[in-house]
């Protein structure tokens, strides 16, 4: 079984190395591992519906007002809440990108306009016509890079709302300069979504947050169920925001290992695309199939993301996560062995 976020390794007893899921490969820092007692203590009472401690830390982390922040049960919930609250009749979505945007748009009956990225995986803004909302991933999944070169270019579009999913932006060295956070006060149409799933490896507890102008937050909050974020998630997220050293170690590791993987993939004759994230999209050689490669790697205990079901891609595209050198070398050695027999 395969999910949008990657493989589902629990269904097998084998010891898989999961390159299909783009989660931070570093082990939890010591400070986080010491939280067991606090986590258990947070289970008994109802979670704080106002999330005061976490809200204060996130507002301080980004230099924002607490009224501009809304937490959700993962960034996916926030995408759905935004669409249900804002009710756009039409939504523009790039292709290829994260499929949850389209699912959420279909859930409210919105007309969907797909705009294919150009050969450099950039979004042709001039092709966007008569739509009420633009949703895009910044940097984009699965392509690994920014699809808009100049942030302010989108502000010239006649669109009611922009939902910008920055799930992977903090892996990028220039994340502060490229983020849309600084433009929220300049343009009230902007909604930025962040997550604790990628840079902070908390996929299992489900927590993300949204940043937008106060009136937009209040409008979306009206659709939020009570206690949508659990106590352990709040404890872990709050503690991770204090782990600045962990963030810097992650960026250094990802940059070094991403460069290693790109070099090795090129040497094998594949075409890796530029990435600023913790994953790499690459194109297979003529005559090769992502499905076949996936099956052959899986038989060797390695999972990758077959990207043939992404709109705009085909059976020659594969996505891999950036992991530790030990795991990355095992992937490359397996690819070398497979290529000799392909």
C-alpha positions in Angstrom: 0.0 0.0 0.0 1.3 3.5 -0.8 0.1 6.9 0.5 0.5 10.4 -0.8 3.2 11.1 1.9 5.1 8.0 1.0 5.3 4.3 1.9 3.5 2.5 4.7 6.3 0.4 6.2 4.3 -0.8 9.1 2.5 -3.4 6.9 5.7 -5.4 6.6 8.0 -6.9 9.3 11.0 -6.2 7.1 13.5 -3.6 8.1 12.9 -1.1 5.3 14.8 2.1 4.8 12.0 4.5 3.8 13.2 7.0 1.2 9.6 7.7 0.2 8.7 9.8 3.2 10.3 13.2 3.5 10.9 13.4 7.3 14.0 14.7 9.1 16.5 11.7 9.3 18.3 12.9 12.5 17.4 11.2 15.8 15.5 13.2 18.4 17.8 15.5 20.4 18.4 14.6 24.1 16.1 17.4 25.3 13.2 15.9 23.5 13.9 12.3 24.6 13.7 13.5 28.3 10.1 14.6 27.8 8.4 11.2 28.6 7.0 12.3 31.9 5.6 15.6 30.5 4.1 13.8 27.6 2.3 11.3 29.9 1.1 14.1 32.1 -0.4 15.9 29.1 -2.6 12.9 28.3 -4.9 12.9 31.3 -6.5 16.4 31.1 -8.2 18.0 28.1 -5.7 19.8 26.0 -5.5 23.6 26.3 -8.0 24.8 23.6 -6.1 28.1 23.3 -2.7 26.5 23.1 -1.2 29.4 25.1 2.3 28.1 25.6 2.8 26.9 22.1 1.2 30.0 20.6 3.6 32.3 22.5 6.6 30.3 21.3 5.5 30.3 17.7 4.7 34.0 17.8 8.1 34.7 19.3 9.8 32.3 16.9 8.5 34.2 13.9 8.0 37.7 15.4 4.2 37.6 14.9 1.1 38.5 16.8 -0.6 35.6 18.5 -3.9 36.7 16.8 -2.3 35.8 13.4 -1.7 32.1 14.3 -4.0 29.1 14.1 -3.0 25.5 15.0 -4.4 22.4 13.3 -4.2 18.6 13.4 -1.4 18.7 10.9 -1.2 21.1 7.9 -3.7 19.0 6.0 -6.5 19.9 8.4 -5.7 23.6 8.0 -5.9 23.3 4.2 -9.4 21.7 4.5 -10.5 24.3 7.1 -9.4 27.2 4.9 -11.3 25.9 1.9 -14.5 25.2 3.9 -14.3 28.7 5.6 -13.4 30.8 2.5 -15.5 28.9 0.0 -13.8 29.8 -3.2 -15.8 28.9 -6.3 -12.7 28.2 -8.3 -9.2 27.1 -7.2 -6.0 27.2 -9.3 -3.5 24.4 -8.5 -0.1 23.8 -10.1 0.8 20.4 -11.5 2.7 18.4 -10.3 2.1 19.1 -6.7 0.8 17.7 -3.4 -2.6 16.0 -4.2 -4.3 17.1 -1.0 -4.9 20.6 -2.5 -7.1 19.1 -5.2 -8.9 16.7 -2.8 -9.8 19.6 -0.4 -11.0 21.7 -3.3 -13.2 18.9 -4.6 -14.6 18.5 -1.1 -16.2 21.9 -1.3 -17.3 21.6 -4.9 -14.9 24.2 -6.3 -14.0 24.3 -10.0 -10.3 23.3 -10.3 -7.9 24.9 -12.8 -4.7 22.9 -13.2 -1.7 24.9 -14.4 1.2 22.7 -15.6 4.7 23.9 -14.5 7.0 24.7 -17.3 10.1 22.7 -18.3 12.1 24.3 -15.4 9.2 23.4 -13.0 8.2 27.1 -12.6 4.6 28.3 -12.5 3.6 30.4 -15.5 1.7 33.1 -13.7 0.4 34.6 -17.0 -1.6 31.4 -17.6 -3.7 31.9 -14.5 -7.1 33.4 -15.4 -10.3 34.0 -13.5 -9.8 32.1 -10.3 -10.6 33.0 -6.7 -7.9 31.1 -5.0 -4.3 29.9 -5.8 -2.8 27.1 -3.7 0.8 26.1 -4.0 3.7 24.4 -2.2 6.7 26.6 -1.6 9.2 24.9 -2.2 7.1 22.5 -4.2 6.5 18.8 -3.6 7.6 16.6 -5.5 9.9 18.9 -7.6 12.0 20.1 -4.6 12.4 23.8 -5.6 10.5 27.1 -5.7 8.0 27.4 -8.5 7.9 31.2 -8.2 11.1 33.1 -8.5 9.9 36.5 -7.3 7.4 36.3 -4.4 5.8 39.7 -5.2 4.8 38.6 -8.7 1.7 36.8 -7.4 0.5 40.0 -5.7 -0.4 41.4 -9.1 -2.9 38.6 -9.7 -6.6 39.4 -9.3 -7.2 36.6 -6.8 -9.1 36.7 -3.5 -6.8 34.4 -1.5 -3.4 32.7 -1.7 -2.7 29.6 0.3 1.0 29.0 0.5 2.2 25.7 1.9 5.7 26.2 3.3 6.1 22.7 4.8 9.6 22.3 3.4 10.9 25.9 3.4 12.9 25.7 6.6 15.3 23.2 4.9 16.3 25.9 2.5 19.3 28.2 3.3 17.5 31.3 2.1 14.2 30.4 3.8 13.8 33.8 5.5 14.2 35.7 2.3 11.9 33.4 0.3 9.1 32.9 2.8 5.8 34.7 2.3 5.5 35.4 6.0 6.9 38.9 5.7 4.3 39.8 3.0 1.2 39.0 5.2 1.0 42.6 6.6 1.5 44.0 3.1 -1.2 41.9 1.5 -4.2 40.4 3.5 -4.9 37.8 0.9 -1.9 35.7 1.9 -2.3 32.6 4.1 0.9 30.7 5.0 0.8 27.1 6.3 3.7 25.5 8.2 4.1 22.0 9.8 6.0 20.2 12.5 6.2 17.1 10.3 9.2 17.7 8.1 12.0 19.8 9.8 10.7 18.7 13.2 9.9 14.9 12.8 6.5 14.8 14.4 4.4 13.2 11.6 2.8 10.8 14.0 1.3 13.3 16.5 -0.2 15.6 13.8 0.4 19.3 14.3 0.7 22.3 12.0 -0.1 26.0 12.0 -1.4 28.8 9.8 -0.3 32.4 9.7 -2.6 35.0 8.2 -4.2 38.4 8.9 -6.3 38.4 12.1 -9.7 38.7 10.4 -8.8 35.7 8.1 -7.7 33.6 11.1 -11.0 34.4 12.9 -13.0 33.4 9.9 -11.2 30.1 9.5 -11.2 29.4 13.3 -15.0 29.3 13.3 -14.8 26.0 11.4 -12.2 24.4 13.7 -13.4 21.6 16.0 -12.6 22.0 19.7 -9.4 20.3 21.0 -8.2 19.5 17.5 -4.6 19.3 18.7 -3.7 16.8 21.5 -1.6 17.4 24.6 1.5 15.3 23.6 1.6 17.2 20.2 1.7 20.5 22.0 4.4 19.4 24.4 6.6 18.1 21.6 6.1 21.0 19.3 6.7 23.5 22.0 10.0 21.8 23.0 11.2 21.5 19.4 11.0 25.2 18.9 13.7 25.6 21.5 16.0 23.2 19.7 17.8 25.7 17.5 21.0 23.5 17.4 18.9 20.6 16.0 17.6 22.8 13.2 21.1 24.0 12.2 22.5 20.4 12.3 19.6 19.3 10.1 20.2 22.0 7.5 24.0 21.1 7.3 23.3 17.4 7.0 20.6 17.8 4.4 22.7 20.1 2.2 25.8 17.8 2.4 23.8 14.6 1.7 21.6 16.2 -1.0 24.8 17.2 -2.9 26.2 13.7 -2.4 23.0 12.0 -3.8 22.7 14.4 -6.7 26.3 13.7 -7.7 25.8 9.9 -7.5 22.5 9.9 -9.3 24.1 11.9 -12.2 27.0 9.3 -12.3 24.4 6.6 -12.7 22.9 8.3 -15.8 19.8 9.7 -14.0 18.6 13.3 -14.2 18.2 14.8 -10.7 16.5 18.2 -10.5 17.8 21.0 -8.4 16.4 20.9 -4.8 16.4 23.2 -1.7 14.5 20.6 0.4 15.2 17.3 2.0 14.1 15.3 -1.0 15.2 15.0 -4.7 13.1 14.3 -7.8 15.0 12.5 -10.5 14.2 11.2 -14.0 15.0 7.7 -15.0 16.8 6.7 -18.2 14.9 6.0 -21.4 13.1 2.7 -21.2 13.2 2.5 -17.4 10.1 2.4 -15.3 9.5 4.0 -11.8 7.2 1.1 -10.9 9.8 -1.5 -11.8 12.5 0.4 -10.0 10.3 0.7 -6.9 9.6 -3.1 -6.9 13.3 -4.0 -7.3 14.4 -1.6 -4.5 11.6 -2.8 -2.3 12.9 -6.4 -2.7 16.2 -5.0 -1.3 14.5 -3.4 1.7 14.4 0.1 0.3 11.3 2.2 -0.4 11.1 5.1 -2.8 8.3 7.3 -4.1 7.1 6.3 -7.5 5.9 9.7 -8.9 4.0 8.3 -12.0 0.6 9.2 -10.3 1.5 12.9 -9.9 -0.4 15.0 -12.4 2.2 16.3 -14.9 4.7 13.5 -14.4 5.0 10.0 -15.9 6.5 6.6 -15.2 10.1 7.9 -15.5 10.0 10.1 -12.3 11.0 9.1 -8.8 11.4 11.0 -5.5 13.8 10.1 -2.8 14.2 11.6 0.7 17.6 12.8 1.8 18.9 10.6 4.7 22.1 9.9 6.6 25.2 8.9 4.6 24.9 5.3 5.7 21.4 5.0 4.3 22.1 7.1 1.2 25.1 4.9 0.4 22.9 1.8 0.7 20.4 3.3 -1.8 23.2 4.2 -4.3 24.8 0.8 -4.0 21.3 -0.8 -4.7 20.8 1.5 -7.7 24.2 0.5 -9.1 23.4 -3.2 -8.7 19.9 -2.7 -10.3 21.3 -0.6 -13.2 23.7 -3.4 -14.1 20.8 -5.7 -14.7 18.3 -3.2 -16.2 
